[in-house]
Amino acid sequence: MLRWCARQAPVGKLIDARKPLPRRRGAGSARVAAAEFFQAVASGPFYGFNRDGVTPSEPVIANWWRQGMTGSAVAHHEGIKAFSETDQTEDLRAITVPVLVLQGDDDQVVPYQAASLKQAELLSDSTLKIYEGYPHGMLTTHADVLNPDILAFIRG
């Protein structure tokens, strides 16, 4: 049930994760393709920098690019594969402690309707907060709003 959300993510319109990146010739060409991929996702849908009125943050983009480039391509692929192919329904139903579920309604990577709404429904003791206009990378772009909400939940 929950594995559907990663496959339906709008970022798939940018790059279809099921298809390999275009082949390039020459030494280092795979690294060039990866570098372009990480730059495109960070400067676009991940942080919502592709939306009208949003000013891209070069340090945020550079940091996300750095993290992607220092990681293993195999590990990146396997992580995405696990999220998109693993049904977490029973795991969520088994959690009995309070859980704070946060997501932005402008998440272009994982649609909140198929993710956080369903997660909150499956968890026995959840608090759901949907943030209007916030992107997938909202913990970075809107830490000033989210951190107090997280602390309030913990102090509960």
C-alpha positions, 0 to 999 in steps of 0.5 A, a space after each residue: 500500500 505505502 510502496 505506491 507513493 514513491 513510484 507515483 512521485 512527480 519527480 519521476 517526470 524529471 527522471 524515471 528511476 527505472 531507466 538508467 541515466 543516458 550513457 556518456 563516453 569517456 572517463 568519469 562520465 557516470 560521475 558527470 551524470 550523477 553530478 548533473 542529477 544531484 544539481 537538478 533535483 536539489 535546485 528544483 523539486 526537492 526544496 521547491 526552488 522550482 516554484 514561482 517566488 521561491 529564491 534558491 539557496 546556493 548553500 543548501 543546493 551545494 550541500 545536498 549535491 555534496 551529500 549525493 556525490 559523496 555517497 555510493 550510487 549503489 546505496 542511493 539506488 538501493 535506498 530508493 528501491 527499498 522505499 518504493 518496493 517495501 510495504 510498510 503497512 504492518 510495521 506502521 500498525 505495530 507502532 504503539 508510541 506517539 508519532 508526529 507525522 509531518 509533511 508539506 502539501 507541495 512535496 514534489 517528491 512524495 505526494 502527501 496524500 499517499 504518504 503522510 495521510 496514510 501513515 497517520 491513518 495506520 499509526 495507532 497514536 499519531 499527530 498529523 501536521 500538513 504544512 501549506 506550500 512546504 516542499 519535501 526538503 522542508 526540514 531545511 527550508 523551514 526549520 524555523 517553523 518545524 523545530 518548535 513544532 517538533 519540540 512541542 510534540 516531544 515535550 507534549 
